[in-house]
C-alpha cells in the first residue's frame, strides 16, 4: 500500500471516529448540540474530499519566506510566481 493510501485510510478512520465522538457528545443533556455543527461539517467535507481523491494542503508563512519556491520545488515546475 502506498504512503498516500495509508495516509488516506488514517484520515478516513480519524474522521469516522471524530463523527462518532461528536454524535455521542451531542447526546449529553447539558451540551449544546449546535456547538458541534461546524465540526460535523468538517468531518463530512473531509470524507467527501477523500472519496473524490481531492486533498487540499495549505502552505503558510510570512511574506518572502519561500512558500512559492517550496511548492514549485515540490511539484518540480514553475507553477507559482
PyMOL commands that set and color helices and strands:
alter all, ss='L'
color gray80, all
select helices_A, chain A and resi 3-26+33-51+67-74
alter helices_A, ss='H'
color red, helices_A
deselect
rebuild
show_as cartoon
